[in-house]
Amino acid sequence: MQQLKRHYIHQSYSHKQIFKLVTSMGLFGNVSEFASNLGGAIENLYYHPMNEDNILAGVLIGGALFMRQSISAFAGPVQNIFESFKSGFTYLI
């Protein structure tokens, strides 16, 4: 019985289980959407200057698109965290 208890305690503290728990709660939002937005931002930063005739204009446009998509990639999870706190505080009050 002690061995079984030790097994479940060890499994509950493993990094995989904690990651599954946190991501399933929806606290940080959709992880694949975050990765997609961030990947699109990096793609704009790299590929947009290559496709423009004027390299400086391409760098400026690519940089602006990178900033816009990076901010939107990080804003979604932050918004979800604040909404979770808000609903928690509303429940307490």
C-alpha positions in Angstrom: 0.0 0.0 0.0 2.8 2.4 0.8 4.4 1.7 -2.6 1.1 2.6 -4.3 0.8 5.8 -2.3 4.4 6.8 -3.2 3.7 6.1 -6.9 0.7 8.4 -7.0 2.4 11.2 -5.0 5.4 11.0 -7.4 3.1 11.1 -10.4 1.2 14.1 -9.1 4.4 16.1 -8.7 5.9 15.3 -12.1 6.4 18.1 -14.6 4.2 16.5 -17.2 1.2 16.2 -14.9 1.6 19.8 -13.7 1.8 21.0 -17.3 -1.3 19.0 -18.2 -3.2 20.4 -15.3 -2.3 24.0 -16.0 -3.0 23.9 -19.7 -6.3 22.0 -19.2 -7.5 24.8 -16.8 -7.6 27.3 -19.7 -5.9 29.8 -17.5 -3.3 30.7 -20.2 -5.6 30.3 -23.1 -5.1 28.3 -26.2 -1.4 27.3 -26.4 -1.5 26.4 -30.1 -3.0 29.8 -30.9 -0.2 31.5 -29.0 2.4 29.4 -30.8 0.8 30.1 -34.2 0.7 33.9 -33.5 4.3 34.0 -32.4 5.4 31.9 -35.4 3.5 34.2 -37.7 5.3 37.2 -36.1 8.7 35.6 -36.6 7.8 34.7 -40.2 6.8 38.3 -41.0 10.0 39.6 -39.5 12.1 37.2 -41.6 10.2 36.9 -44.9 8.7 40.3 -45.4 12.0 42.1 -46.0 13.0 39.5 -48.6 9.9 40.1 -50.7 10.1 43.9 -50.9 12.1 45.8 -53.5 13.3 48.4 -51.0 15.0 46.4 -48.2 14.6 49.3 -45.7 10.8 49.5 -46.3 10.6 45.7 -46.0 12.5 45.7 -42.6 10.2 48.5 -41.3 7.0 46.8 -42.4 8.2 43.4 -41.3 9.2 44.8 -37.9 5.9 46.6 -37.5 4.0 43.4 -38.3 6.3 41.4 -35.9 5.5 43.8 -33.1 1.7 43.7 -33.8 1.5 39.9 -33.8 3.9 39.5 -30.9 1.7 41.8 -28.7 -1.4 40.0 -29.8 0.2 36.7 -29.0 1.0 37.7 -25.5 -2.1 39.8 -24.9 -4.5 36.7 -25.2 -3.0 34.7 -22.3 -2.7 37.8 -20.1 -6.3 38.7 -20.8 -7.3 35.1 -19.8 -5.3 35.3 -16.6 -7.0 38.6 -15.6 -10.4 37.2 -16.4 -9.7 34.2 -14.2 -8.7 36.4 -11.3 -11.7 38.6 -11.9 -14.1 35.7 -11.8 -12.3 34.3 -8.7 -12.6 37.6 -6.8 -16.2 38.0 -7.9 -16.9 34.6 -6.4 -15.3 35.6 -3.2 -17.2 38.8 -2.8 
